[in-house]
Amino acid sequence: MGHIYGYIRVSTDKQTVDNQELAILKYCDKWKMQVDEWYKVQTSSRKTTKQRRIDELLEVLRKGDTLIVAELSRLARSVGQIAVIVDRLLESGVRIVCIKEGMDLNGKRDMKAKVMITMFSLFAEIERDLISERTKEGLARARAQGKVLGRPKGSLGKSMLDGKEKEIKILLDKKVSKASIAKIYGVSWAAADNFIRKRRLS
């Protein structure tokens, strides 16, 4: 039998891990399970997957393991990013339990999992449309106020997207726009476009 991992993330000092931990422990008690290892992270959802220890978790989890979270929002900052993480875990044969949503995916790409990922993709598409609309409105306001748009010249450097090539390739294959990818990972459109072109991901 594989290992069971509990993942907990809180955004600020004022929040505690207690509620999430209690929810996971209650679930485990009900189903006669025991968490073998905890991942407790105090950081904002706006931070990178590395800072939220998601990258580390994805490397540790193996086929037959179980990942339990109190709610989906602990894993990612957007529906698009959740879709990528869930897809990758299922590809590795990892069972995913999200208590609040009542979601239990058994590590197989069965009909239930396919329906769930399709729903994520649909919500991600709606999310992308909303982001696009808000971005256009924001740009229009900035232009109206005479602000200079874009990043200053010569401000290139090591990309925040380093190590995310596989995830970004999955998003591109699912027809996710560069603007949405930029929003998902918290970088500018120019940074995402430059990263994708230089690494020939598209």
C-alpha positions in Angstrom: 0.0 0.0 0.0 1.2 3.5 -0.8 1.9 6.4 1.5 -0.7 8.9 2.5 0.2 12.6 2.4 -1.7 15.5 3.9 -1.1 18.9 2.3 -2.0 22.1 4.2 -1.4 25.7 3.1 -2.3 28.9 5.0 -1.8 32.4 3.6 -1.0 34.6 6.6 0.2 34.5 10.2 -3.3 35.1 11.4 -4.5 31.8 9.8 -3.7 28.5 11.5 -3.4 25.1 10.1 -5.8 23.7 12.7 -9.0 23.7 10.7 -7.4 22.0 7.6 -5.6 19.5 9.8 -8.7 18.7 11.7 -10.7 18.2 8.5 -8.1 15.8 7.2 -7.7 13.9 10.5 -11.6 13.5 10.7 -11.7 12.1 7.2 -8.8 9.7 8.0 -10.5 8.5 11.2 -13.8 7.9 9.3 -12.1 5.8 6.6 -9.5 4.1 8.9 -6.6 5.9 7.3 -3.5 7.5 8.7 -1.4 10.3 7.3 2.2 9.2 6.9 3.6 12.6 6.2 2.4 16.2 6.4 3.3 19.1 4.1 2.4 22.3 6.0 3.1 25.5 4.1 2.6 29.2 5.1 2.5 31.2 1.9 0.2 33.0 -0.4 -1.4 31.2 -3.4 0.3 33.9 -5.5 3.6 32.4 -4.8 5.2 29.9 -7.2 4.5 26.1 -7.1 8.0 25.7 -5.8 7.5 28.2 -2.9 4.2 26.4 -2.1 6.1 23.1 -2.1 3.9 21.7 -4.8 6.9 20.9 -7.0 8.5 19.0 -4.2 5.2 17.1 -3.5 4.8 16.1 -7.2 8.3 14.7 -7.1 7.7 12.7 -3.9 4.3 11.2 -4.8 4.4 7.8 -6.5 1.9 5.4 -8.0 -0.4 4.0 -5.2 0.1 7.0 -2.9 -2.8 9.2 -1.7 -2.8 13.0 -1.4 -5.4 14.5 0.9 -6.3 18.3 1.0 -9.0 20.0 3.0 -10.1 21.9 -0.2 -9.0 22.3 -3.8 -8.0 26.0 -3.3 -5.1 24.9 -1.1 -3.4 23.3 -4.1 -3.4 26.2 -6.6 -4.4 29.8 -7.3 -6.5 29.1 -10.4 -8.7 26.5 -12.0 -6.2 26.1 -14.8 -3.4 25.3 -12.4 -5.6 22.9 -10.5 -6.4 21.1 -13.8 -2.6 20.7 -14.6 -1.8 19.4 -11.1 -4.7 17.0 -11.0 -3.9 15.7 -14.5 -0.2 15.2 -13.6 -1.1 13.3 -10.4 -3.6 11.0 -12.1 -1.0 10.4 -14.8 1.4 9.2 -12.0 -1.3 7.0 -10.5 -1.8 9.1 -7.4 -5.2 9.1 -5.6 -6.5 12.6 -4.8 -8.9 13.4 -2.0 -10.4 16.9 -1.6 -12.6 16.8 1.4 -14.7 20.0 1.0 -15.6 19.3 -2.6 -16.2 15.6 -1.8 -13.8 14.7 -4.6 -12.0 11.3 -4.5 -10.1 10.4 -7.7 -8.6 6.9 -7.4 -5.4 7.5 -9.4 -7.0 6.2 -12.6 -8.2 8.2 -15.7 -11.6 6.6 -15.4 -14.9 8.2 -16.5 -15.2 10.1 -13.2 -11.7 11.6 -13.5 -12.3 12.5 -17.2 -15.5 14.3 -16.3 -13.8 16.2 -13.5 -10.9 17.3 -15.7 -13.4 18.3 -18.4 -15.2 20.4 -15.9 -11.9 22.0 -14.7 -11.1 22.8 -18.4 -14.5 24.4 -18.9 -14.2 26.5 -15.7 -10.6 27.4 -16.8 -12.0 28.6 -20.1 -14.6 30.8 -18.3 -11.8 32.0 -16.0 -9.6 32.9 -19.0 -12.4 34.9 -20.6 -13.0 36.8 -17.4 -9.3 37.5 -17.0 -9.1 38.6 -20.6 -12.0 41.0 -20.2 -10.6 42.4 -16.9 -7.2 42.8 -18.5 -8.6 44.7 -21.5 -10.6 47.0 -19.2 -7.5 47.6 -17.1 -5.3 48.4 -20.1 -8.0 50.8 -21.5 -8.1 52.6 -18.1 -4.3 52.8 -18.0 -4.1 54.2 -21.5 -6.8 56.7 -20.6 -4.7 57.9 -17.6 -1.6 58.1 -19.8 0.4 55.4 -18.1 3.4 53.8 -19.8 2.6 50.2 -20.4 5.0 47.2 -20.5 8.2 46.3 -18.7 11.3 48.5 -18.9 14.0 47.5 -21.4 16.8 45.4 -20.2 14.8 43.9 -17.3 15.1 40.4 -18.5 16.7 37.8 -16.3 16.2 34.3 -14.9 12.6 33.3 -15.6 10.2 32.5 -12.8 8.9 29.9 -15.2 12.1 27.8 -15.1 11.1 24.2 -14.4 7.5 24.6 -15.5 8.1 23.6 -19.1 6.1 20.4 -18.9 3.1 22.1 -17.2 3.1 24.9 -19.7 3.3 22.5 -22.6 0.2 20.7 -21.3 -1.6 24.0 -21.0 -0.6 25.0 -24.6 -1.7 21.6 -25.9 -5.1 22.3 -24.2 -5.3 25.6 -26.2 -4.8 27.8 -23.1 -3.7 31.2 -24.3 -0.3 32.8 -23.4 -2.1 35.5 -21.5 -3.9 33.0 -19.3 -0.6 31.1 -18.7 1.0 34.3 -17.6 -1.9 35.0 -15.2 -1.8 31.4 -13.8 1.9 31.7 -13.0 1.9 35.3 -11.9 4.2 36.7 -14.7 3.7 39.3 -17.4 2.4 38.3 -20.9 5.8 39.3 -22.3 7.7 37.1 -19.9 5.4 34.1 -20.7 5.7 34.7 -24.5 9.4 35.1 -24.3 9.8 31.9 -22.2 7.5 29.9 -24.6 9.3 31.1 -27.7 12.9 30.6 -26.4 12.1 27.1 -25.2 10.1 26.2 -28.3 7.2 25.0 -26.3 4.5 26.1 -28.8 
